[in-house]
Amino acid sequence: MTTMKRLNFFPYYEELLGSRAKTTTLRLHPPGIEPGEEVMLTVGWDEPGAAELHTARVESVFTRRLGDLTDEDLAGESPDCLTSASALYVLSCIYRQILSEERIVWVVKFSHL
């Protein structure tokens, strides 16, 4: 039996995911998922203890410099990540490290099932 891959989010994104408003996520590391895959969206401070929400289909996965993120790249992200500058700040807080505009991030677009 194959276990469904998971895409975990911190608890403060639960409302946006539950309402299906969040359809984009930015990651500092390769997410290990491919377009077309179905994944389980989870919410928790750490993945092992995360609660399952519902499934989603990965629509696209691509890399971009933080400083080059476009409005289209950020469409479907949370309201605190509407510009490349705000995304840089938010990701610095989430990952607890100082990031620069040169940092490569993975943009994951998904649709809720």
C-alpha positions as CSV (number, residue, x, y, z in Angstrom):
1,M,0.0,0.0,0.0
2,T,1.4,3.4,-1.0
3,T,1.0,6.3,1.4
4,M,-0.3,9.5,-0.1
5,K,2.3,12.3,-0.1
6,R,1.6,15.2,2.2
7,L,1.8,18.9,1.9
8,N,2.0,20.4,5.4
9,F,1.1,23.9,6.5
10,F,1.4,25.8,9.7
11,P,-1.9,26.1,11.7
12,Y,-2.4,29.8,10.8
13,Y,-3.1,28.7,7.2
14,E,-5.9,26.3,8.2
15,E,-8.7,28.8,7.6
16,L,-7.4,29.7,4.1
17,L,-7.0,26.0,3.2
18,G,-10.4,25.1,4.6
19,S,-12.1,27.8,2.6
20,R,-10.0,26.7,-0.4
21,A,-8.7,30.2,-0.9
22,K,-5.0,29.2,-0.6
23,T,-3.9,27.4,-3.8
24,T,-0.2,28.3,-3.9
25,T,2.6,27.7,-1.5
26,L,6.3,28.7,-1.5
27,R,8.9,26.3,-0.2
28,L,12.7,26.7,0.4
29,H,13.4,23.0,-0.4
30,P,12.2,20.7,-3.2
31,P,8.7,19.6,-2.2
32,G,9.1,16.1,-3.6
33,I,5.9,16.2,-5.5
34,E,5.1,16.4,-9.2
35,P,2.3,18.0,-11.3
36,G,-0.7,15.7,-11.5
37,E,-0.1,14.0,-8.2
38,E,-2.7,14.0,-5.5
39,V,-1.5,15.0,-2.0
40,M,-3.0,15.2,1.4
41,L,-3.1,18.7,2.8
42,T,-2.2,18.7,6.5
43,V,-1.9,21.3,9.2
44,G,0.5,21.2,12.1
45,W,3.6,22.7,13.5
46,D,5.5,19.5,12.6
47,E,4.5,17.0,9.9
48,P,4.4,13.9,12.1
49,G,1.7,15.4,14.3
50,A,-0.2,17.2,11.6
51,A,-4.0,16.8,11.1
52,E,-5.3,15.9,7.7
53,L,-7.6,18.4,6.0
54,H,-8.4,17.1,2.5
55,T,-6.8,16.1,-0.8
56,A,-5.5,18.4,-3.5
57,R,-4.0,17.9,-7.0
58,V,-0.6,19.4,-7.7
59,E,-1.0,21.7,-10.8
60,S,2.5,22.9,-11.2
61,V,5.9,23.0,-9.4
62,F,8.6,25.4,-10.5
63,T,11.5,27.4,-9.1
64,R,11.9,31.2,-9.0
65,R,14.3,33.7,-7.3
66,L,12.4,35.3,-4.4
67,G,13.1,38.7,-5.9
68,D,11.6,37.6,-9.3
69,L,8.2,36.4,-8.0
70,T,5.4,37.8,-10.1
71,D,1.8,38.5,-9.2
72,E,0.9,35.4,-11.2
73,D,3.3,33.3,-9.1
74,L,1.8,34.7,-5.9
75,A,-1.8,34.3,-7.0
76,G,-3.5,32.0,-4.5
77,E,-0.9,32.6,-1.8
78,S,-1.9,33.9,1.6
79,P,-2.8,37.6,2.0
80,D,0.6,38.1,3.8
81,C,2.5,37.1,0.6
82,L,1.1,39.4,-2.1
83,T,4.5,40.8,-3.2
84,S,8.0,39.4,-3.5
85,A,9.2,41.6,-0.7
86,S,6.4,40.4,1.7
87,A,7.0,36.8,0.6
88,L,10.7,37.2,1.5
89,Y,9.8,38.5,4.9
90,V,7.2,35.8,5.6
91,L,9.4,33.0,4.5
92,S,12.3,34.4,6.6
93,C,10.0,34.2,9.6
94,I,8.6,30.7,8.8
95,Y,12.0,29.2,8.2
96,R,13.7,31.3,10.9
97,Q,16.6,32.4,8.7
98,I,17.5,35.6,6.9
99,L,16.7,35.2,3.2
100,S,17.7,37.4,0.2
101,E,16.1,38.2,-3.1
102,E,18.6,35.8,-4.7
103,R,17.2,32.7,-2.8
104,I,15.6,30.2,-5.1
105,V,12.2,29.0,-3.9
106,W,9.8,26.3,-5.2
107,V,6.4,27.5,-6.1
108,V,3.7,24.9,-5.8
109,K,0.3,25.5,-7.4
110,F,-2.5,23.1,-6.4
111,S,-6.3,22.7,-6.7
112,H,-8.5,21.4,-3.8
113,L,-10.4,18.2,-4.4
